[in-house]
Amino acid sequence: MSGHRIPAGIVNAREASAAFTLVRHRPAPELRPFVDHHWVLRWDLSGRPPHEQVVLPNLAVNVTFFRDAAGAFGPGKQPFRYVVRGADHGIGVRFRPGAFRAFLTGPVTMISGRSVPLTDLFAVAAGVTESVRNATDDFEMVRRCEELLLAKHPVLTAAAGTAIEAVETIAAEPAITRVGELSSRTGLSQRSLQRLFAEHVGTAPKWAIQVYRLNEAAARIAAEERPDYAELATVLGYSDQAHFIRDFRSVTGWAPTEYARLNRVQEQESRREQFPGGPGA
């Protein structure tokens, strides 16, 4: 489907772009049923303070190859935090929500809200992290990652395909704000959706809908100079602003006004760095 909402959820994107570079690469054709993209992170903060990056919750499983974070990170209900310091790099693989079940021995809920070492998932993972990190360029890193994934001989089952389609329906149709609406749209009962999402997505369908709605809200709040929270709540299908504020805090960890202030403060600090004397200089 086109026009998907993709909850990247990078908090303080302007500050992030000054701390590291992020480059995305398409997966090999045989992995596209499973993988959204590979992402390569590089940074050089030599002589500068460490940077803590916060990423809002989303539904994707990420497999990462970093010096201090090599593992599979399941979908969670709390923002993800990672500190970059010194000079280094790493690569991650972002899986399509619903597709990672092919790499596990049980439901995706077994890794929800936590990470597991690569050696728990891949028999040949020992030493792979260093070989990936020691690759000469991005494409060599990607190739080594894909060799590890393909060694599992993953198969996309019909049930997994149904789960992926259900998530993509949520992503493509902002009007879906309740599980009953998703049930009507997919033709699956609410109980079937609950079982399907637990097995293949790792979250409840209600939470999946919330993640897309509130990531969209966060993106709008960060982009607008003076967000209209009442209007935003209406656009997102909330009956009242209080309900929207409560849900936004539950997903992001901030109230909408706090999240807006966080982004405005960062923007102002960035401007001061560019014009140290202030507006009158």
C-alpha positions as CSV (number, residue, x, y, z in Angstrom):
1,M,0.0,0.0,0.0
2,S,1.1,3.6,-0.6
3,G,0.8,6.5,1.8
4,H,1.7,4.5,4.9
5,R,2.2,6.2,8.1
6,I,5.6,5.0,9.2
7,P,6.2,5.8,12.9
8,A,9.9,6.7,12.9
9,G,9.5,8.5,16.2
10,I,12.9,10.2,16.5
11,V,12.6,12.7,19.2
12,N,14.4,16.0,18.6
13,A,15.2,15.2,15.0
14,R,17.2,18.4,14.7
15,E,19.5,17.6,17.6
16,A,19.8,14.0,16.4
17,S,21.0,15.1,12.9
18,A,23.8,17.1,14.6
19,A,24.8,14.1,16.7
20,F,24.8,11.3,14.1
21,T,24.1,10.3,10.5
22,L,21.4,7.8,9.6
23,V,21.4,6.1,6.2
24,R,18.8,3.6,5.1
25,H,19.3,0.7,2.6
26,R,16.8,-1.5,0.9
27,P,17.0,-5.2,1.7
28,A,17.7,-7.9,-0.9
29,P,14.7,-9.1,-2.8
30,E,14.5,-12.4,-0.9
31,L,14.3,-10.5,2.4
32,R,11.7,-7.8,1.4
33,P,8.8,-9.9,2.6
34,F,10.4,-9.6,6.1
35,V,12.5,-6.5,6.2
36,D,11.5,-2.8,5.9
37,H,15.1,-1.6,5.6
38,H,18.6,-1.6,7.0
39,W,19.8,1.4,8.8
40,V,23.4,2.5,9.4
41,L,24.3,4.9,12.2
42,R,27.6,6.7,12.3
43,W,28.7,9.3,14.8
44,D,31.8,11.2,15.9
45,L,31.3,13.0,19.2
46,S,35.1,13.1,20.1
47,G,35.5,16.0,22.5
48,R,31.8,16.5,22.8
49,P,29.3,15.4,25.4
50,P,27.4,12.1,24.8
51,H,24.0,12.3,23.2
52,E,21.0,10.4,24.4
53,Q,18.6,9.6,21.6
54,V,15.0,8.8,22.4
55,V,12.8,6.9,19.9
56,L,9.0,6.7,20.4
57,P,7.4,3.2,20.7
58,N,6.6,1.5,17.4
59,L,5.7,-2.0,16.2
60,A,8.9,-2.9,14.4
61,V,11.4,-5.5,15.7
62,N,14.9,-4.2,15.2
63,V,18.0,-6.5,15.0
64,T,21.1,-4.4,15.8
65,F,24.8,-4.9,15.5
66,F,26.4,-2.3,17.8
67,R,29.4,-2.6,20.1
68,D,27.2,-2.3,23.2
69,A,23.8,-3.3,21.7
70,A,23.8,-6.5,19.6
71,G,20.5,-8.2,19.8
72,A,16.8,-8.3,18.7
73,F,14.7,-5.6,20.2
74,G,11.0,-6.3,20.4
75,P,8.1,-3.8,20.2
76,G,7.7,-2.0,23.5
77,K,5.4,0.4,25.3
78,Q,8.1,2.7,26.5
79,P,10.3,5.1,24.5
80,F,13.6,3.5,23.6
81,R,16.8,5.3,24.8
82,Y,20.3,4.9,23.4
83,V,23.4,6.9,24.3
84,V,26.0,7.6,21.6
85,R,29.4,8.7,22.8
86,G,32.9,8.9,21.3
87,A,33.2,7.8,17.6
88,D,31.6,4.6,16.4
89,H,29.1,3.1,14.0
90,G,26.6,0.2,13.8
91,I,23.9,-1.2,11.6
92,G,20.3,-2.3,12.4
93,V,17.6,-4.2,10.5
94,R,14.1,-2.9,10.9
95,F,11.5,-5.7,10.3
96,R,8.1,-5.3,8.9
97,P,5.6,-5.5,11.8
98,G,4.2,-9.0,11.8
99,A,7.2,-10.6,9.9
100,F,9.7,-11.4,12.6
101,R,7.8,-14.5,13.8
102,A,9.7,-16.5,11.1
103,F,12.9,-16.0,13.1
104,L,11.6,-17.1,16.5
105,T,10.7,-20.4,18.1
106,G,7.6,-18.9,19.6
107,P,5.2,-15.9,19.4
108,V,6.6,-12.4,19.1
109,T,5.2,-11.6,22.5
110,M,8.2,-13.5,23.9
111,I,10.4,-10.5,23.0
112,S,7.9,-7.7,23.6
113,G,9.3,-4.9,25.6
114,R,12.8,-6.5,25.9
115,S,15.8,-7.5,23.9
116,V,17.4,-10.9,23.4
117,P,21.0,-11.6,22.4
118,L,21.7,-12.5,18.8
119,T,23.2,-15.8,19.9
120,D,19.8,-16.8,21.3
121,L,18.3,-16.5,17.8
122,F,21.0,-17.3,15.4
123,A,23.3,-20.4,15.8
124,V,26.1,-18.7,13.8
125,A,25.8,-15.3,15.5
126,A,29.0,-15.6,17.5
127,G,31.5,-13.3,16.0
128,V,29.1,-11.9,13.4
129,T,28.7,-8.6,15.2
130,E,32.4,-7.8,14.9
131,S,32.6,-9.0,11.3
132,V,29.6,-6.8,10.4
133,R,31.1,-3.8,12.2
134,N,34.5,-4.4,10.6
135,A,33.1,-4.4,7.1
136,T,34.7,-1.8,4.8
137,D,31.4,0.0,3.8
138,D,27.7,0.1,4.3
139,F,27.0,-2.4,1.5
140,E,29.4,-5.0,3.0
141,M,27.7,-4.5,6.4
142,V,24.3,-5.1,4.8
143,R,25.5,-8.2,3.0
144,R,26.9,-9.7,6.2
145,C,23.6,-9.0,8.0
146,E,21.6,-10.5,5.3
147,E,23.7,-13.7,5.2
148,L,23.0,-14.2,8.9
149,L,19.2,-13.7,8.4
150,L,19.0,-15.9,5.3
151,A,20.8,-18.7,7.1
152,K,17.6,-19.2,9.1
153,H,15.7,-19.9,5.8
154,P,12.7,-17.9,6.9
155,V,9.3,-18.7,5.5
156,L,6.4,-16.2,5.5
157,T,3.3,-18.1,6.5
158,A,-0.2,-17.2,5.5
159,A,-0.9,-16.1,9.0
160,A,2.1,-13.8,9.1
161,G,0.9,-12.3,5.8
162,T,-2.5,-11.7,7.3
163,A,-0.9,-10.0,10.3
164,I,1.3,-7.8,8.1
165,E,-1.8,-6.8,6.0
166,A,-3.7,-5.9,9.2
167,V,-0.9,-3.6,10.4
168,E,-0.6,-2.1,6.9
169,T,-4.3,-1.4,7.0
170,I,-3.9,0.5,10.2
171,A,-1.0,2.4,8.7
172,A,-2.8,3.3,5.5
173,E,-6.2,4.2,7.1
174,P,-6.0,6.9,9.8
175,A,-9.8,6.6,10.2
176,I,-9.3,3.3,12.0
177,T,-9.3,4.2,15.7
178,R,-10.9,1.2,17.3
179,V,-10.3,-2.6,17.1
180,G,-13.9,-3.0,16.0
181,E,-13.2,-0.9,13.0
182,L,-10.1,-2.9,12.2
183,S,-12.2,-6.1,12.6
184,S,-14.8,-4.8,10.1
185,R,-12.1,-3.7,7.7
186,T,-10.1,-7.0,7.7
187,G,-13.1,-9.4,8.1
188,L,-11.5,-11.0,11.2
189,S,-13.2,-11.2,14.5
190,Q,-11.8,-9.1,17.4
191,R,-10.7,-12.4,19.2
192,S,-8.9,-13.6,16.0
193,L,-7.2,-10.2,15.8
194,Q,-6.0,-10.5,19.4
195,R,-4.5,-14.0,18.8
196,L,-3.0,-12.9,15.4
197,F,-1.3,-9.8,16.9
198,A,0.0,-11.7,19.9
199,E,1.6,-14.4,17.7
200,H,3.0,-12.2,14.9
201,V,3.2,-8.5,16.0
202,G,3.9,-8.9,19.7
203,T,1.3,-6.3,20.8
204,A,-2.5,-6.1,21.1
205,P,-4.3,-4.6,18.1
206,K,-5.6,-1.7,20.3
207,W,-2.0,-0.8,21.2
208,A,-1.0,-1.0,17.5
209,I,-3.7,1.5,16.6
210,Q,-2.6,3.8,19.4
211,V,1.0,3.7,18.3
212,Y,0.2,4.9,14.8
213,R,-2.2,7.6,16.0
214,L,0.1,9.0,18.6
215,N,3.2,8.8,16.5
216,E,1.3,10.8,13.9
217,A,0.3,13.3,16.6
218,A,3.9,13.6,17.8
219,A,5.1,14.3,14.2
220,R,2.5,17.0,13.8
221,I,3.2,18.6,17.1
222,A,7.0,18.7,16.3
223,A,6.3,20.3,12.9
224,E,3.8,23.0,13.9
225,E,4.9,26.2,15.5
226,R,1.6,26.6,17.5
227,P,-0.2,23.2,17.7
228,D,-3.9,23.3,18.1
229,Y,-4.4,20.4,20.5
230,A,-8.2,20.4,20.4
231,E,-8.2,20.3,16.6
232,L,-5.5,17.6,16.6
233,A,-7.6,15.5,19.0
234,T,-10.6,15.8,16.7
235,V,-8.6,15.0,13.6
236,L,-7.2,11.8,15.3
237,G,-10.7,10.7,16.2
238,Y,-10.8,11.5,19.9
239,S,-14.1,12.6,21.5
240,D,-12.3,15.0,23.8
241,Q,-9.0,16.6,24.3
242,A,-8.4,15.1,27.8
243,H,-8.6,11.6,26.3
244,F,-6.1,12.5,23.7
245,I,-3.7,14.0,26.2
246,R,-3.9,10.9,28.4
247,D,-3.2,8.6,25.5
248,F,-0.4,10.8,24.1
249,R,1.4,10.7,27.5
250,S,0.9,6.9,27.7
251,V,2.7,6.3,24.4
252,T,5.4,9.1,24.4
253,G,6.0,9.7,28.1
254,W,5.2,13.4,27.6
255,A,2.1,15.5,27.6
256,P,1.5,17.2,24.2
257,T,2.5,20.6,25.5
258,E,5.7,19.1,27.0
259,Y,6.6,17.4,23.8
260,A,6.0,20.7,21.8
261,R,8.2,22.6,24.3
262,L,10.9,19.9,24.0
263,N,11.1,20.4,20.3
264,R,10.8,24.2,20.5
265,V,13.6,24.5,23.0
266,Q,15.9,22.4,20.8
267,E,15.0,24.5,17.8
268,Q,15.9,27.7,19.8
269,E,19.2,26.2,21.0
270,S,20.1,25.3,17.4
271,R,19.4,28.9,16.3
272,R,21.6,30.2,19.1
273,E,24.4,28.0,17.9
274,Q,24.1,29.4,14.4
275,F,23.7,33.0,15.6
276,P,25.6,33.2,18.9
277,G,24.9,36.9,19.4
278,G,21.1,36.4,19.3
279,P,18.6,38.1,17.1
280,G,20.1,41.5,17.4
281,A,23.7,40.5,16.5
